[in-house]
Amino acid sequence: MHPDPQPIQQLVPTGTLRIGVACAPKPTPLFVARADNGVCRGVPIALGEALAQSLGVPLAVCAAATTGELTELCVSGAIDLGFMPADDERRKRLDFSVPYFVIESTFLALDGHGIESLAQVDRAGITVVGIAGSTTLRAASRCLSAASLVAAPSIDEALALLKSGRAQAFALTHDALPPLQRELAGSRILPGAFQVTGVAMALPRDRPYARACLDRFMVQAKASGLLRRAFDAAGLGALKIAD
């Protein structure tokens, strides 16, 4: 008999599946939206509910402002899995399931600053805001040399910097930007991408049975249509899920 524990023991050590999700004003493949009553909805919630049901365990949801917070919670074992982009920096500390979506990061640029392309963002006098601890912020820091970069603790606080004129561009993913663009008159989502990364379920390192369990679940969620239905229910019917 193999000495390692069974998948459910690795994945649900407390008997409750503890998932971590990041919040945004509107749901995206990565972010969930929180209603006035505190209930979260979105693709990660739908996947977490289905996974807990398949395991026959209760579900507990930990909502955070950023995926950076989820990274630390997952590394510490405070949550069993978190939904986040699987970039190289995170892979040093966490393991990931197969991806369910591919994000492309770009900039939302304010009107009046002559920013119409990715290349025009990187200029002296331009301040770019990104979400603290996010893979998009890390990628932006690698591609910007002349522009200034500032980290915001949440999307709402990033928007406040833009509205006040203290930042002129927002580094985020294409899928998350349209509802934010509507709050900033004249702003534009720049074409192209400075980063392409898969979004997946992250779990603490060295839990091979748990990781295999998540991979099987994700493959089945795609094949059964569960993932497609979760996207459609969140108003994301136009987006393509990862192969």
C-alpha positions as CSV (number, residue, x, y, z in Angstrom):
1,M,0.0,0.0,0.0
2,H,1.3,3.5,-0.9
3,P,2.2,5.4,2.2
4,D,0.9,8.8,0.9
5,P,-2.6,9.8,2.0
6,Q,-5.6,9.6,-0.3
7,P,-6.7,12.5,-2.5
8,I,-9.5,13.7,-0.2
9,Q,-7.2,13.7,2.8
10,Q,-4.7,15.9,0.9
11,L,-7.3,18.2,-0.6
12,V,-9.6,18.5,2.3
13,P,-7.5,18.0,5.5
14,T,-10.1,19.7,7.8
15,G,-13.1,17.9,6.3
16,T,-14.4,21.1,4.7
17,L,-13.2,22.3,1.3
18,R,-11.9,25.8,1.9
19,I,-11.6,27.8,-1.3
20,G,-10.2,31.3,-1.8
21,V,-11.6,33.8,-4.3
22,A,-10.8,37.3,-5.2
23,C,-13.5,40.0,-5.5
24,A,-14.2,42.6,-8.2
25,P,-17.1,44.9,-9.0
26,K,-18.3,42.5,-11.7
27,P,-17.6,38.7,-12.1
28,T,-14.9,37.6,-14.5
29,P,-13.4,34.1,-15.1
30,L,-11.0,34.9,-12.3
31,F,-12.8,37.3,-10.0
32,V,-16.2,36.9,-8.2
33,A,-18.7,39.7,-7.4
34,R,-20.0,40.1,-3.9
35,A,-23.6,41.1,-3.5
36,D,-24.9,43.5,-0.8
37,N,-25.8,40.5,1.4
38,G,-22.2,39.4,1.3
39,V,-22.8,36.3,-1.0
40,C,-20.2,35.8,-3.7
41,R,-21.1,34.7,-7.2
42,G,-19.1,33.8,-10.3
43,V,-17.1,31.1,-12.0
44,P,-14.8,30.2,-9.1
45,I,-17.8,29.8,-6.8
46,A,-19.6,27.5,-9.2
47,L,-16.5,25.4,-9.6
48,G,-15.9,25.3,-5.8
49,E,-19.5,24.2,-5.2
50,A,-19.3,21.4,-7.8
51,L,-16.0,20.2,-6.5
52,A,-17.2,20.1,-2.9
53,Q,-20.4,18.2,-4.0
54,S,-18.3,15.7,-5.9
55,L,-16.2,15.1,-2.8
56,G,-19.2,14.9,-0.5
57,V,-17.9,17.6,1.8
58,P,-19.1,21.1,2.9
59,L,-17.7,24.3,1.3
60,A,-16.3,27.3,3.0
61,V,-15.5,30.4,0.9
62,C,-12.7,32.9,1.8
63,A,-13.1,36.2,-0.1
64,A,-10.1,38.4,-0.6
65,A,-9.4,41.7,-2.4
66,T,-6.5,40.3,-4.5
67,T,-5.0,37.1,-5.8
68,G,-1.8,38.2,-4.0
69,E,-3.7,37.6,-0.7
70,L,-4.9,34.3,-1.9
71,T,-1.4,33.2,-2.7
72,E,-0.3,33.8,0.8
73,L,-3.4,32.0,2.3
74,C,-2.8,29.0,0.1
75,V,1.0,28.8,0.9
76,S,0.2,28.9,4.6
77,G,-2.5,26.2,4.3
78,A,-5.2,28.6,5.5
79,I,-7.2,27.6,2.4
80,D,-7.1,24.4,0.5
81,L,-7.2,25.9,-3.0
82,G,-7.4,29.3,-4.6
83,F,-8.3,30.6,-8.0
84,M,-5.5,32.6,-9.6
85,P,-3.2,33.1,-12.6
86,A,-0.4,30.5,-12.7
87,D,2.6,32.6,-13.4
88,D,6.3,31.5,-12.9
89,E,6.6,33.3,-9.6
90,R,3.7,31.5,-8.0
91,R,4.8,28.2,-9.4
92,K,7.8,28.5,-7.2
93,R,5.5,28.3,-4.1
94,L,2.3,26.5,-5.3
95,D,1.1,23.8,-7.5
96,F,-1.7,24.3,-10.1
97,S,-4.4,22.3,-11.8
98,V,-4.7,22.4,-15.6
99,P,-6.0,25.9,-16.6
100,Y,-9.7,26.7,-17.2
101,F,-9.1,30.1,-18.8
102,V,-6.3,32.0,-20.4
103,I,-5.9,35.7,-19.5
104,E,-4.3,38.4,-21.6
105,S,-3.1,41.4,-19.7
106,T,-3.2,44.9,-21.1
107,F,-3.7,48.5,-20.0
108,L,-6.8,50.7,-19.6
109,A,-5.6,54.1,-20.5
110,L,-7.3,57.4,-19.6
111,D,-8.1,59.9,-22.3
112,G,-6.0,63.0,-22.8
113,H,-2.5,61.5,-22.3
114,G,-1.7,60.3,-25.9
115,I,-1.8,56.6,-25.0
116,E,-3.2,54.6,-27.8
117,S,-0.9,51.5,-27.8
118,L,1.1,49.4,-25.4
119,A,4.3,51.1,-26.4
120,Q,3.0,54.6,-25.6
121,V,2.3,53.6,-21.9
122,D,6.0,53.4,-21.1
123,R,6.8,57.1,-20.9
124,A,8.1,59.5,-18.3
125,G,5.2,61.2,-16.6
126,I,2.9,58.3,-16.9
127,T,1.9,56.4,-13.8
128,V,0.4,52.9,-14.1
129,V,-1.6,51.3,-11.3
130,G,-1.8,47.6,-10.8
131,I,-3.2,45.3,-8.1
132,A,-0.7,44.5,-5.3
133,G,0.7,41.0,-5.5
134,S,-0.9,40.2,-8.9
135,T,0.8,38.4,-11.8
136,T,-0.3,41.3,-14.0
137,L,1.6,43.8,-11.8
138,R,4.7,41.7,-11.9
139,A,4.5,41.4,-15.7
140,A,4.0,45.2,-16.0
141,S,7.0,45.9,-13.9
142,R,9.1,43.8,-16.3
143,C,7.9,45.6,-19.4
144,L,7.9,49.2,-18.1
145,S,11.1,51.2,-17.6
146,A,10.2,54.9,-18.0
147,A,6.7,54.9,-16.6
148,S,6.1,54.9,-12.8
149,L,4.3,51.9,-11.3
150,V,2.1,51.9,-8.2
151,A,0.4,49.0,-6.4
152,A,-3.2,49.4,-5.2
153,P,-4.7,47.0,-2.6
154,S,-8.0,46.5,-4.5
155,I,-9.7,47.3,-7.8
156,D,-11.8,49.9,-6.2
157,E,-8.7,51.7,-4.9
158,A,-7.0,51.5,-8.3
159,L,-10.1,53.1,-9.8
160,A,-9.9,55.9,-7.3
161,L,-6.3,56.6,-8.3
162,L,-7.4,56.9,-11.9
163,K,-10.4,59.0,-11.2
164,S,-8.3,61.4,-9.1
165,G,-5.7,61.7,-11.9
166,R,-2.9,60.2,-9.8
167,A,-2.6,57.4,-12.3
168,Q,-3.1,57.4,-16.1
169,A,-3.3,53.7,-16.9
170,F,-4.5,50.5,-15.2
171,A,-2.7,47.2,-15.8
172,L,-5.3,44.4,-15.7
173,T,-6.7,41.6,-17.8
174,H,-8.8,42.2,-21.0
175,D,-11.8,40.3,-19.6
176,A,-11.9,42.3,-16.4
177,L,-11.6,45.8,-18.0
178,P,-14.8,46.5,-19.9
179,P,-17.0,47.2,-16.8
180,L,-14.3,49.4,-15.4
181,Q,-13.9,51.3,-18.7
182,R,-17.5,52.4,-18.4
183,E,-16.7,54.2,-15.2
184,L,-14.0,56.3,-16.9
185,A,-15.3,58.5,-19.7
186,G,-13.1,58.4,-22.8
187,S,-10.8,55.7,-21.6
188,R,-9.7,52.9,-23.9
189,I,-8.6,49.3,-23.5
190,L,-5.4,49.0,-25.4
191,P,-5.2,46.3,-28.1
192,G,-2.6,43.5,-27.7
193,A,-1.2,42.0,-24.5
194,F,2.0,42.2,-22.5
195,Q,1.3,38.9,-20.7
196,V,-0.6,35.7,-21.5
197,T,-1.2,33.3,-18.5
198,G,-3.5,30.4,-17.6
199,V,-5.9,30.8,-14.8
200,A,-6.2,27.6,-12.6
201,M,-6.8,26.2,-9.1
202,A,-3.8,26.6,-6.9
203,L,-3.0,24.3,-4.0
204,P,-0.1,24.0,-1.5
205,R,3.0,22.2,-2.9
206,D,3.8,18.5,-2.5
207,R,0.2,17.2,-2.6
208,P,0.3,15.0,-5.7
209,Y,-2.9,13.1,-5.1
210,A,-4.8,16.4,-4.5
211,R,-3.3,17.9,-7.7
212,A,-4.3,14.8,-9.7
213,C,-7.8,15.1,-8.2
214,L,-8.1,18.8,-9.3
215,D,-6.8,17.9,-12.8
216,R,-9.5,15.2,-13.2
217,F,-12.2,17.5,-11.9
218,M,-11.3,20.3,-14.3
219,V,-11.1,17.9,-17.3
220,Q,-14.6,16.6,-16.4
221,A,-15.9,20.1,-15.8
222,K,-14.9,21.0,-19.4
223,A,-16.2,17.8,-21.0
224,S,-19.5,17.8,-19.1
225,G,-20.3,21.5,-20.0
226,L,-20.2,22.5,-16.3
227,L,-17.5,25.1,-16.9
228,R,-19.3,26.5,-19.9
229,R,-22.5,26.8,-17.9
230,A,-20.7,28.6,-15.1
231,F,-19.3,31.1,-17.6
232,D,-22.7,31.6,-19.2
233,A,-24.4,32.1,-15.8
234,A,-21.8,34.8,-14.9
235,G,-22.6,36.7,-18.1
236,L,-19.3,35.5,-19.7
237,G,-20.9,33.7,-22.6
238,A,-18.7,35.4,-25.2
239,L,-15.4,34.2,-23.6
240,K,-13.7,31.0,-24.6
241,I,-12.7,28.5,-21.9
242,A,-9.2,27.0,-22.1
243,D,-8.7,23.8,-24.1
